[in-house]
Amino acid sequence: MEQPTESTNFDPQFVRNMIESTLRIGLLLILLVFAYDIIKPFITPIIWGAIIAMAAFPLVKWLEPKLGGRRGLAATLITLFFILALVIPTWSVTDATLGGLKKLHTGLESGELRVPPPAAKVQDWPLVGDKVFTAWNNASLDLEAFMQKNAAQIKELIGTVLKRIGGSLMGVLMFVVALVIAGGFMTYAESCGQAAHRFFVRVGGLNPGGEWAPLTVATVRSVLQGVVGVAIIQTILISIGLFVAGIPGAPIWCVIILFLAIAQLPPLIVLAPIMAYAFSTMDTTWAIVFTVYQLVAGASDSFLKPLLMGRGLDIPMPVILIGAIGGMIMSGIVGLFVGAVVLSIWYNLFGLWMEQQAQ
């Protein structure tokens, strides 16, 4: 008796559907890849534009009635204010830095540059006093020989400075673009908000997706308030030490430190040379007191952030803090906001899942 054999013939309609589906998926993937490559240079400015718009929109709402309800004009004025506040200090610092480098180069070529001898107190600097004193003294005795001996290190240092200046200028340009994008977002805030709401509902359903748009705005504003608030408090603490110690140019250093703190960069970048100056001009005891105070003030953000971040939100502060710090480690300063938003949404989903499990 013959055993029935399974047919190996495929249904032609099934084969046709499989081929069409594969082609459609392939074309869709190709389209997505090309679309991503096209918008890739604008992803960071768009994210920053959205963050700035969410943070600055209350200013637009405050200014709008005073301009006869013209939101576009209010958003434009706010955007121009932020652009000028960013570009003018950047231009001043860059011009002064390049001017100083040019003057240094001219002095070296003409042989007119002279390095004053170090003070004896330089040897009392902790850890590096002897090395700094020796190098400084050698430079003051014979600058040309010192330059020739350390030519490689000096060339590397100048290259690093120029590279940092170029990177900073590109960062400023990116932020200018982001501010322009933010102006557009603020002008059409309702339309953008509705689009974001529809997107979140499409992804997460009416519940909890409908809560994610306001949660995103509230989280960004909370993180920004924490960052700016901590930066202001930290700058005030450091400024007290600078003014009490009588450090020359204290107001300028305070402004630079404020920008560094907002950008989540350590104030030690500026404080380290100031501490060195303190040891070379002050009594050793007072210089140590000044240094310890500035180190504590410079590290104050580590215990101020947990106090200020997450205020006014239903999301626990540790969730916001971990998201902000983890996001910054992963993606830089933009991750400070994105990480907090992502972890807040995750916490929202996790809480909903736990409630469903309990029912």
C-alpha positions in Angstrom: 0.0 0.0 0.0 1.5 3.4 -1.1 2.0 5.9 1.6 0.6 9.4 0.9 3.3 11.9 0.1 3.2 15.5 1.2 3.0 18.0 -1.7 6.1 20.2 -2.1 4.4 22.6 -4.5 3.7 26.1 -3.1 0.6 27.9 -3.7 1.4 30.5 -6.5 -0.6 33.1 -4.7 1.4 32.5 -1.5 4.7 32.8 -3.4 3.6 36.0 -5.1 2.6 37.5 -1.8 5.9 36.5 -0.2 7.9 38.1 -3.0 5.8 41.3 -2.9 6.1 41.5 0.9 9.9 41.0 0.7 10.2 43.7 -2.0 8.1 46.1 0.0 10.0 45.6 3.2 13.3 45.9 1.4 12.3 49.2 -0.3 11.0 50.5 3.0 14.3 49.7 4.7 16.2 51.4 1.8 14.0 54.4 2.2 14.5 54.5 5.9 18.3 54.3 5.5 18.4 57.1 3.0 16.1 59.2 5.1 18.3 58.7 8.1 21.4 59.6 6.2 19.7 62.8 5.0 18.5 64.0 8.4 21.5 62.7 10.4 23.4 66.0 10.4 20.2 67.7 11.8 19.3 65.2 14.5 21.3 66.8 17.3 20.2 70.4 16.4 16.6 69.3 16.2 16.8 67.6 19.6 18.4 70.7 21.1 15.8 72.8 19.4 13.0 70.8 21.0 14.7 71.0 24.4 15.3 74.8 24.2 11.7 75.3 22.9 10.2 73.4 25.8 12.4 75.3 28.3 11.9 78.8 26.8 8.3 78.6 25.8 7.0 80.1 29.1 9.1 83.2 28.2 7.3 83.4 24.8 3.9 83.0 26.6 4.9 85.9 28.9 6.0 88.2 26.1 3.2 87.3 23.7 0.4 89.5 25.3 2.8 92.4 25.5 3.2 92.3 21.7 -0.5 92.2 20.9 -0.7 88.4 20.8 1.9 88.1 18.0 3.5 84.8 19.0 5.8 84.7 16.0 7.3 88.1 16.9 7.7 87.0 20.6 9.4 83.8 19.6 11.7 85.7 17.2 12.8 88.2 19.8 13.5 85.4 22.4 15.5 83.5 19.8 17.5 86.6 18.8 18.2 87.3 22.5 19.6 83.8 23.1 21.7 83.9 19.9 23.2 87.3 20.8 23.8 86.0 24.4 25.7 83.1 22.9 27.6 84.7 20.0 28.8 87.9 21.7 30.7 86.3 24.6 32.0 83.6 22.3 33.3 86.2 19.8 35.0 88.2 22.6 36.7 85.1 24.1 37.8 83.8 20.7 39.1 87.2 19.6 41.1 87.6 22.9 42.5 84.1 22.7 43.6 84.4 19.0 45.0 87.9 19.7 47.0 86.6 22.6 48.4 83.7 20.5 49.3 86.1 17.7 51.0 88.5 20.2 52.9 85.5 21.7 54.0 84.4 18.2 55.2 87.9 17.3 57.1 88.3 20.5 58.8 84.9 20.0 59.9 85.8 16.5 61.2 89.2 17.4 62.9 88.0 20.5 61.2 90.7 22.6 59.2 88.2 24.7 60.4 88.0 28.3 59.3 85.6 31.0 59.5 87.1 34.5 61.3 84.8 37.1 59.1 82.8 39.4 58.4 83.7 42.9 60.1 81.6 45.6 56.6 80.6 46.8 56.1 78.6 43.6 58.3 75.9 45.1 55.8 75.5 48.0 53.0 74.4 45.6 51.7 71.0 46.6 53.0 68.0 44.4 54.2 70.1 41.4 56.0 73.0 43.0 59.6 72.0 42.3 58.9 70.9 38.7 57.0 74.1 37.9 59.6 76.3 39.5 62.4 74.6 37.6 60.7 74.9 34.2 59.6 78.5 34.9 63.0 79.5 36.0 64.7 77.9 32.9 62.2 79.8 30.7 63.0 83.1 32.4 66.8 82.6 32.1 66.9 81.5 28.4 63.5 81.4 26.7 64.9 80.4 23.3 66.7 77.4 24.7 63.6 76.4 26.7 61.5 76.6 23.6 63.9 74.5 21.6 64.1 71.9 24.3 60.3 71.7 24.7 59.3 72.4 21.0 57.3 69.1 20.6 55.3 69.7 23.8 54.7 73.4 22.9 53.6 72.5 19.4 51.2 69.9 20.7 49.8 72.3 23.3 49.2 75.0 20.6 47.6 72.4 18.3 45.3 71.3 21.1 44.3 74.9 21.9 43.5 75.6 18.2 41.6 72.3 18.0 39.5 73.2 21.0 38.8 76.7 19.7 37.6 75.2 16.4 35.5 72.6 18.1 34.0 75.2 20.3 33.1 77.4 17.3 31.4 74.4 15.6 29.5 73.8 18.8 28.3 77.4 18.9 27.3 77.2 15.3 25.3 74.0 16.1 23.6 75.8 18.9 22.7 78.8 16.7 21.0 76.4 14.3 19.3 74.7 17.3 18.0 78.1 18.5 16.6 78.9 15.1 14.8 75.5 15.1 13.6 76.3 18.6 12.1 79.5 17.4 10.1 77.6 14.8 8.9 75.1 17.4 7.8 77.9 19.7 6.0 79.8 16.9 4.0 76.7 16.1 3.8 75.3 19.6 0.3 74.0 19.4 0.8 72.2 16.1 4.0 70.6 17.4 2.4 69.6 20.7 -0.5 68.0 18.9 1.9 66.1 16.6 3.9 64.9 19.5 0.7 63.8 21.3 -0.5 61.9 18.3 2.9 60.2 17.9 3.0 59.1 21.6 -0.6 57.8 21.4 0.2 55.9 18.3 3.2 54.3 20.0 1.8 53.7 23.5 -1.9 53.9 23.1 -4.1 56.5 24.8 -3.0 55.1 28.2 -0.2 55.7 29.0 0.9 57.2 25.6 -1.4 60.2 26.1 0.6 61.2 29.2 4.0 61.1 27.6 4.0 64.5 25.8 3.3 66.5 29.0 5.7 64.2 30.9 8.4 64.9 28.4 8.0 68.7 28.7 7.8 68.5 32.5 10.9 66.3 32.7 13.0 68.6 30.4 12.0 71.7 32.4 12.8 69.9 35.7 16.2 68.8 34.5 17.0 72.3 33.0 15.9 74.0 36.3 18.2 71.6 38.2 21.1 72.2 35.8 20.8 76.0 35.7 19.9 76.2 39.4 22.9 74.2 40.4 25.1 76.1 38.0 24.0 79.5 39.5 24.5 78.3 43.1 27.9 76.7 42.3 29.0 79.9 40.6 27.9 82.0 43.6 29.9 79.8 46.0 33.0 80.0 43.8 32.6 83.7 43.3 32.6 84.4 47.0 36.0 82.8 47.3 37.3 84.7 44.2 36.2 88.1 45.5 37.3 87.5 49.1 40.7 86.4 47.9 41.0 89.4 45.6 41.7 87.5 42.5 42.2 89.8 39.5 39.5 89.7 36.8 37.1 87.9 39.2 33.9 89.0 37.4 35.2 87.5 34.1 36.1 84.3 35.7 32.7 84.1 37.3 30.9 84.4 33.9 33.2 81.7 32.4 32.6 79.4 35.3 28.8 79.9 35.0 29.0 78.8 31.3 31.2 75.8 32.2 28.7 74.7 34.9 25.7 75.0 32.6 27.6 73.0 30.0 28.3 70.4 32.7 32.1 70.9 32.5 34.2 71.0 35.7 35.0 74.5 37.0 38.4 73.1 37.8 39.3 74.0 34.2 39.4 77.6 35.3 40.1 77.1 39.0 43.3 75.2 38.6 45.4 78.1 37.2 43.7 80.4 39.7 44.8 78.1 42.5 48.3 78.1 41.2 48.2 81.9 41.1 47.0 81.9 44.7 50.0 79.9 45.9 52.4 82.2 44.1 50.9 85.4 45.5 49.3 84.5 48.9 50.6 83.2 52.2 50.8 79.4 52.0 48.2 78.9 54.8 45.6 81.2 53.1 46.4 79.7 49.7 45.6 76.2 51.1 42.3 77.5 52.7 41.4 79.1 49.4 42.2 75.9 47.4 40.2 73.7 49.8 37.2 76.0 49.7 37.2 76.2 45.9 37.5 72.4 45.6 34.5 72.0 47.9 32.5 74.7 46.0 33.5 73.1 42.7 32.2 69.7 43.8 29.0 71.2 45.3 27.0 70.1 42.2 27.4 66.4 43.3 25.1 67.0 46.3 23.0 69.9 44.9 21.7 68.0 41.8 19.8 65.4 43.8 18.1 68.2 45.7 16.9 70.2 42.7 16.3 67.7 39.9 12.9 66.1 39.7 11.1 68.7 41.7 7.4 69.1 40.8 7.2 65.7 39.1 5.5 62.5 40.0 8.6 60.6 38.8 11.0 59.9 41.8 14.1 62.1 41.9 16.5 59.1 41.7 14.9 58.1 38.3 15.4 61.6 36.9 19.0 61.8 38.3 20.1 58.4 37.1 18.6 59.1 33.6 20.3 62.5 33.4 23.7 61.3 34.5 23.6 58.0 32.5 22.4 59.9 29.4 25.2 62.4 29.7 27.8 59.6 30.0 26.4 57.9 27.0 25.6 60.9 24.7 27.1 64.0 26.2 25.2 67.0 27.4 22.2 66.3 25.1 21.9 63.0 26.8 21.4 64.8 30.1 17.8 65.6 28.9 17.1 62.7 26.6 18.2 60.2 29.3 16.0 61.7 31.9 13.0 61.7 29.5 13.6 58.1 28.4 13.9 56.8 31.9 10.8 58.7 33.0 8.8 57.1 30.2 10.2 53.7 31.2 9.3 54.3 34.8 5.8 55.3 33.7 5.4 52.1 31.6 6.9 50.0 34.4 4.4 51.4 36.9 1.5 50.7 34.6 2.7 47.1 34.1 3.0 46.6 37.9 -0.5 47.9 38.4 -1.8 45.5 35.8 0.0 42.6 37.4 -1.5 43.5 40.8 -5.1 43.4 39.4 
